[in-house]
Amino acid sequence: MTARQHGAPDPLRPYRAGYWFGGFNGLTWMMGLGTPMVLLTEQLGGSTFQVGLASSFVLLLFPIQVLATAALPRFGYQRQMVFGWSVRALFLLVPLSLAWLAPEVPSPWMPNAVVASVFGLCTFRAFGVAAHIPWFAAILPDASRGRFFATDNAITSAVGVGTLFGCAVLFARLPAYDAFRVAYCIAVTGSTLAVVNLLRLPAGPPAPRSPVAQMAGHTLRLCFQSGLFRQYLIVTLLWLVGTAPIPAFAAYYLKVEAGIESSRIFAYTGVQFVGQIVGAWGIRQWIDRLSIRRFFQTASAIAIVVAILWLGILESDGRYAAMLWLSYVLFGVAVGLFQAAHFTYLPELSEPDTRPVTIAIFGAVTGLLSGLAPMLWGLWLRTEGEVPGIDVEVFTFFFGATIGMAAIGIALLDTLPDTRTARLRG
């Protein structure tokens, strides 16, 4: 029996502010980097390349996280994350200002301004996120870490559902620019409250020093020497390259090619987060007990089903709403499973004294390599001509590639060691 079944206090009770942080942070994430950003860029005349570029920044700028680990001993986990999250909120004022301008004929610089604001937001996010997983791994009870991240993912997804269905109502009842104003005001509020809840968490132990001068050699050794780091790096890259571009380009396709109204696209995306709740909440009692590789493999198998559904959607020109609803739900389940397992497993890549730099290097390498994917796909997917569009034949090839990468990932995961589960059982 667990401690909770015996009536003992929940060991995660002192860290519930982390759940509140995840929830309020979700408001910022959904608006600043999700469907509203895609639709605002499209509203201002942006192309698939600009959408892909903006979507890639959150990954491409992860190398900043490596350099940011050098500041951790000086700032501490809590102060560095609070600083990064506070400054990044300022960049939400750019799309909010553009929505306030409400141009009938947008100038060419306007979608570029949205892209630039996402760049700034992601830059300071990378600086702050250098503290995130090392900080939480240092303060959370090891035996409950998986349950915390699974619960956190479910809560964040629940916020996403409410936010996106709220956006669906906004865009159905208000003119587009009015809806964007409300959406970005919500994002700024969420960012502020996220910082407040970071301040409520324990500061944690002092952060270990980061050997920045030896970082290049250390990175090469981790990436090219046979071992756990390289194995999990390959698995994660296959997942990110195959799935990370789906939400942005799916929303763009549905708006531009299938002619589906923005409010309905928000509803589809909201259903995706219902799926994430199902995926993350459904495994929260099992993730600290069963082999973690099974959760990764299940997520990859579901991604294959999602890609097959999208091939049918593209063949039907988006006419079959049932396939769209199902694809978004299943994609959410896959993301919920993978994210909960990923954040649980990531601290296992190194010992505590080298954990911040190892996690930062992992994030930088996966971010840089997989972050190129949305940008390059965006270049390939865009159509020629004055009116922006998406090449459906190339989009079909993309989902075929997703199936192939997910299948390879499932095979590689079968030998992924799970020292954490063995340690907890022992």
C-alpha distance (Angstrom), angle and dihedral (degrees) to the residues before:
residue distance angle dihedral
M1 . . .
T2 3.76 . .
A3 3.79 124.3 .
R4 3.77 90.3 -105.5
Q5 3.82 92.0 55.1
H6 3.84 88.6 54.9
G7 3.79 89.8 54.7
A8 3.81 95.6 -105.5
P9 3.83 118.3 144.0
D10 3.78 116.7 -84.5
P11 3.84 105.9 -96.0
L12 3.80 89.1 -143.7
R13 3.81 94.6 56.5
P14 3.86 95.1 99.4
Y15 3.80 89.4 54.6
R16 3.80 100.4 51.8
A17 3.79 90.4 111.5
G18 3.80 83.3 71.6
Y19 3.80 88.6 64.4
W20 3.80 90.6 50.6
F21 3.80 89.3 49.0
G22 3.80 90.7 52.4
G23 3.77 92.1 48.8
F24 3.79 96.9 49.5
N25 3.78 91.6 39.7
G26 3.79 87.2 56.1
L27 3.80 89.5 64.1
T28 3.80 90.0 58.9
W29 3.78 93.3 42.9
M30 3.79 94.7 51.1
M31 3.80 93.4 50.3
G32 3.79 104.1 34.0
L33 3.80 98.8 41.8
G34 3.80 105.8 15.0
T35 3.79 140.6 66.3
P36 3.85 96.5 -44.6
M37 3.81 89.7 57.4
V38 3.81 90.7 49.5
L39 3.79 93.0 48.5
L40 3.81 94.1 45.0
T41 3.81 90.0 51.1
E42 3.80 89.5 50.2
Q43 3.83 91.1 45.8
L44 3.80 88.8 55.4
G45 3.82 92.0 50.5
G46 3.80 99.4 -95.8
S47 3.81 122.6 162.3
T48 3.82 131.2 -132.8
F49 3.81 87.8 -99.5
Q50 3.81 91.5 57.8
V51 3.81 90.7 46.3
G52 3.80 90.8 48.2
L53 3.81 92.0 46.3
A54 3.79 93.0 51.4
S55 3.81 91.2 45.3
S56 3.81 91.0 51.5
F57 3.82 96.9 53.7
V58 3.79 95.0 80.8
L59 3.82 87.0 61.9
L60 3.80 102.1 30.1
L61 3.80 92.8 55.9
F62 3.79 95.4 53.1
P63 3.85 91.4 101.8
I64 3.82 85.4 74.4
Q65 3.80 85.3 66.3
V66 3.81 90.0 64.9
L67 3.81 93.1 54.5
A68 3.80 89.7 42.8
T69 3.81 91.4 62.4
A70 3.82 87.0 72.6
A71 3.81 88.6 66.4
L72 3.81 94.9 51.5
P73 3.84 97.4 86.2
R74 3.81 89.4 50.4
F75 3.82 98.9 43.9
G76 3.79 101.8 25.4
Y77 3.79 124.9 -134.1
Q78 3.79 97.2 -77.1
R79 3.82 100.1 43.8
Q80 3.81 93.6 47.0
M81 3.78 93.8 50.6
V82 3.81 92.2 45.1
F83 3.82 90.8 51.0
G84 3.81 93.7 48.8
W85 3.80 93.8 47.2
S86 3.81 92.6 45.9
V87 3.81 96.0 52.2
R88 3.79 94.7 43.0
A89 3.82 89.7 59.6
L90 3.81 89.8 65.5
F91 3.79 91.2 67.0
L92 3.80 90.6 63.0
L93 3.80 86.6 71.8
V94 3.83 89.9 72.7
P95 3.84 97.8 64.7
L96 3.81 88.7 37.0
S97 3.82 89.4 56.5
L98 3.80 92.0 47.5
A99 3.79 90.0 51.1
W100 3.80 88.1 51.3
L101 3.81 90.8 52.4
A102 3.83 88.9 53.7
P103 3.83 95.7 -168.2
E104 3.79 115.2 -156.7
V105 3.81 89.0 -157.7
P106 3.82 107.0 29.4
S107 3.79 118.9 -143.2
P108 3.82 117.6 -124.0
W109 3.82 91.3 -111.7
M110 3.79 93.6 60.8
P111 3.82 100.6 76.4
N112 3.81 87.0 42.2
A113 3.81 88.3 55.5
V114 3.81 90.1 54.7
V115 3.81 89.8 50.0
A116 3.83 90.5 48.6
S117 3.81 91.4 50.3
V118 3.80 90.4 52.5
F119 3.81 87.9 50.6
G120 3.81 90.9 54.8
L121 3.79 93.0 44.2
C122 3.80 92.1 51.1
T123 3.82 93.0 45.0
F124 3.79 93.6 59.7
R125 3.78 91.4 38.1
A126 3.82 88.0 58.8
F127 3.82 90.2 50.2
G128 3.80 91.7 52.0
V129 3.78 97.9 39.0
A130 3.82 90.1 62.2
A131 3.81 83.8 80.7
H132 3.80 99.3 41.2
I133 3.82 108.7 85.7
P134 3.85 96.0 26.7
W135 3.82 89.4 50.8
F136 3.79 95.2 47.5
A137 3.82 92.3 42.5
A138 3.83 88.4 52.8
I139 3.80 96.1 51.4
L140 3.83 103.8 32.8
P141 3.83 121.4 86.4
D142 3.80 106.2 -104.1
A143 3.81 94.1 -133.3
S144 3.82 91.3 55.1
R145 3.81 100.5 39.4
G146 3.79 94.5 102.2
R147 3.81 92.4 48.9
F148 3.81 90.6 50.5
F149 3.81 94.5 52.3
A150 3.81 93.5 42.6
T151 3.82 90.8 50.2
D152 3.80 91.1 44.3
N153 3.79 91.0 51.8
A154 3.80 91.1 49.6
I155 3.82 91.8 49.8
T156 3.80 92.3 47.7
S157 3.79 89.2 49.4
A158 3.80 91.3 49.8
V159 3.80 88.9 53.8
G160 3.78 87.6 48.9
V161 3.79 91.2 53.9
G162 3.79 92.7 51.0
T163 3.79 92.2 44.2
L164 3.77 96.1 48.7
F165 3.80 96.1 43.1
G166 3.79 86.7 47.9
C167 3.80 88.1 52.6
A168 3.80 89.5 49.3
V169 3.81 89.2 57.3
L170 3.82 91.6 43.9
F171 3.79 93.9 52.2
A172 3.80 92.2 44.0
R173 3.82 93.8 53.0
L174 3.80 105.4 29.3
P175 3.79 134.2 55.1
A176 3.81 110.1 -94.8
Y177 3.81 98.0 -104.5
D178 3.82 92.9 45.7
A179 3.80 88.6 53.0
F180 3.80 91.5 49.2
R181 3.83 90.2 51.9
V182 3.80 92.1 54.6
A183 3.81 92.0 44.0
Y184 3.80 94.4 53.2
C185 3.80 92.8 43.9
I186 3.81 86.8 56.8
A187 3.82 89.3 49.6
V188 3.82 92.5 53.5
T189 3.81 90.8 48.5
G190 3.79 91.8 49.1
S191 3.80 91.7 50.1
T192 3.80 91.4 52.5
L193 3.81 93.8 49.9
A194 3.82 90.9 46.0
V195 3.82 89.5 59.6
V196 3.82 91.1 47.8
N197 3.80 90.3 56.7
L198 3.80 93.5 46.9
L199 3.79 86.1 60.6
R200 3.82 90.2 55.7
L201 3.81 93.6 60.9
P202 3.83 124.5 90.3
A203 3.81 110.4 -89.8
G204 3.80 91.7 -129.7
P205 3.81 129.9 -146.8
P206 3.82 122.7 -44.2
A207 3.79 112.6 -76.0
P208 3.83 117.3 -112.4
R209 3.79 119.0 -112.1
S210 3.80 116.8 -91.7
P211 3.83 117.8 -134.2
V212 3.82 95.4 -138.0
A213 3.82 93.2 163.3
Q214 3.82 90.6 59.8
M215 3.79 94.1 38.6
A216 3.82 97.6 108.3
G217 3.79 94.4 53.3
H218 3.81 92.3 42.0
T219 3.80 90.5 51.2
L220 3.80 92.8 50.6
R221 3.80 91.6 49.2
L222 3.80 92.7 50.7
C223 3.80 93.9 46.6
F224 3.80 100.0 43.5
Q225 3.79 104.8 31.8
S226 3.77 115.2 88.9
G227 3.77 110.2 -106.0
L228 3.78 148.2 93.4
F229 3.81 95.1 -59.3
R230 3.81 94.0 55.5
Q231 3.79 94.0 42.8
Y232 3.78 94.0 51.7
L233 3.80 90.7 41.7
I234 3.81 91.3 59.3
V235 3.81 92.2 46.4
T236 3.80 92.1 50.4
L237 3.82 93.5 46.6
L238 3.80 91.1 52.6
W239 3.81 89.4 51.5
L240 3.80 96.0 46.5
V241 3.80 97.7 43.5
G242 3.79 90.8 47.7
T243 3.81 99.7 43.6
A244 3.82 112.5 17.7
P245 3.84 95.1 78.8
I246 3.82 94.0 50.7
P247 3.85 101.4 86.9
A248 3.81 97.0 49.3
F249 3.79 97.5 43.2
A250 3.80 93.2 40.5
A251 3.82 89.9 55.6
Y252 3.81 91.0 45.8
Y253 3.82 92.1 49.4
L254 3.79 93.4 48.3
K255 3.82 91.9 49.7
V256 3.81 100.7 40.9
E257 3.80 105.6 28.5
A258 3.80 105.5 23.9
G259 3.82 93.3 37.5
I260 3.81 94.7 -134.4
E261 3.80 115.7 162.2
S262 3.81 120.0 -109.1
S263 3.81 94.3 -115.9
R264 3.80 91.1 59.0
I265 3.81 92.0 47.5
F266 3.80 88.5 54.6
A267 3.79 88.7 51.5
Y268 3.81 91.1 52.4
T269 3.79 90.9 49.7
G270 3.79 89.9 47.5
V271 3.79 89.7 55.4
Q272 3.81 87.8 53.0
F273 3.79 88.5 61.8
V274 3.79 90.5 48.9
G275 3.79 84.4 59.3
Q276 3.80 90.8 49.7
I277 3.81 89.5 53.9
V278 3.80 90.3 51.5
G279 3.79 92.0 47.7
A280 3.81 98.0 45.5
W281 3.82 99.2 36.3
G282 3.79 92.4 44.8
I283 3.81 93.2 61.4
R284 3.80 100.9 37.6
Q285 3.82 93.6 102.0
W286 3.82 93.4 43.7
I287 3.79 106.0 39.8
D288 3.83 93.7 82.8
R289 3.81 92.1 48.6
L290 3.82 109.5 39.8
S291 3.79 129.3 60.4
I292 3.78 107.8 -79.5
R293 3.80 93.1 -140.0
R294 3.80 90.5 71.6
F295 3.80 91.7 62.0
F296 3.81 91.2 50.3
Q297 3.80 91.7 48.0
T298 3.80 92.9 48.6
A299 3.81 90.3 51.6
S300 3.82 91.2 51.2
A301 3.81 92.3 48.1
I302 3.81 90.4 52.3
A303 3.83 89.7 49.0
I304 3.81 88.1 58.4
V305 3.81 90.1 54.2
V306 3.82 90.1 49.0
A307 3.81 91.6 52.3
I308 3.80 91.0 50.0
L309 3.81 90.2 51.2
W310 3.81 90.6 50.8
L311 3.80 90.8 52.2
G312 3.80 86.3 58.0
I313 3.81 91.3 46.3
L314 3.79 92.1 52.7
E315 3.79 91.1 47.2
S316 3.82 90.0 54.0
D317 3.84 94.8 43.3
G318 3.81 90.3 -116.8
R319 3.81 94.0 -62.2
Y320 3.81 97.9 129.7
A321 3.78 105.6 79.4
A322 3.81 92.9 -177.3
M323 3.81 90.5 61.9
L324 3.80 90.4 50.0
W325 3.80 93.5 50.6
L326 3.80 91.5 47.4
S327 3.81 94.1 46.3
Y328 3.79 92.2 52.4
V329 3.82 93.7 47.0
L330 3.79 93.1 48.8
F331 3.79 93.0 45.0
G332 3.80 88.2 53.8
V333 3.82 91.6 51.1
A334 3.82 89.9 51.1
V335 3.81 93.0 49.1
G336 3.81 92.3 46.4
L337 3.80 91.6 52.1
F338 3.79 95.0 45.5
Q339 3.80 96.6 45.0
A340 3.80 95.1 48.2
A341 3.81 90.6 48.5
H342 3.82 92.6 44.0
F343 3.80 96.9 53.6
T344 3.80 90.1 44.6
Y345 3.80 93.9 50.2
L346 3.82 100.7 38.3
P347 3.85 96.5 81.6
E348 3.82 88.7 56.3
L349 3.81 91.3 71.2
S350 3.82 92.3 83.0
E351 3.78 146.3 5.1
P352 3.85 118.0 -83.1
D353 3.81 94.8 -102.3
T354 3.82 92.4 58.6
R355 3.81 97.1 30.3
P356 3.85 99.7 104.7
V357 3.80 94.6 52.2
T358 3.82 94.5 40.6
I359 3.80 92.6 50.8
A360 3.81 90.1 45.1
I361 3.81 91.8 51.9
F362 3.79 90.4 47.5
G363 3.80 91.1 51.0
A364 3.79 92.4 45.3
V365 3.80 95.2 50.7
T366 3.79 95.5 43.8
G367 3.78 91.0 42.2
L368 3.78 95.6 49.6
L369 3.80 96.2 45.1
S370 3.79 99.2 38.3
G371 3.81 91.9 37.8
L372 3.78 89.4 65.5
A373 3.80 88.6 60.9
P374 3.85 99.7 74.9
M375 3.81 90.6 43.7
L376 3.81 94.8 49.7
W377 3.79 92.6 41.5
G378 3.80 88.2 49.8
L379 3.81 90.6 54.4
W380 3.78 91.6 49.0
L381 3.80 95.3 42.2
R382 3.80 97.8 51.5
T383 3.77 119.1 99.8
E384 3.77 125.7 -134.9
G385 3.78 121.0 -108.8
E386 3.78 140.4 61.6
V387 3.81 95.3 -69.8
P388 3.85 113.0 69.6
G389 3.79 115.0 -122.6
I390 3.80 144.7 151.5
D391 3.82 127.7 -108.8
V392 3.80 104.8 -123.1
E393 3.82 94.4 -163.2
V394 3.79 91.2 56.2
F395 3.81 89.7 45.1
T396 3.81 88.0 55.3
F397 3.80 89.9 52.7
F398 3.81 89.3 50.3
F399 3.80 92.3 59.8
G400 3.80 90.3 47.3
A401 3.81 87.6 55.3
T402 3.81 89.7 49.5
I403 3.81 90.3 56.6
G404 3.81 91.6 50.0
M405 3.81 95.2 48.3
A406 3.81 93.2 46.6
A407 3.81 91.1 50.9
I408 3.82 91.8 51.3
G409 3.81 89.6 47.7
I410 3.81 92.0 54.1
A411 3.81 90.4 54.0
L412 3.82 93.9 47.8
L413 3.80 92.4 48.0
D414 3.79 92.6 60.9
T415 3.81 90.7 80.3
L416 3.82 97.9 39.5
P417 3.84 107.4 128.9
D418 3.79 118.1 -128.9
T419 3.80 106.2 -159.2
R420 3.79 91.7 160.8
T421 3.81 96.0 63.3
A422 3.80 90.3 46.1
R423 3.83 90.7 49.5
L424 3.80 93.7 50.0
R425 3.79 92.1 47.8
G426 3.78 90.2 49.9
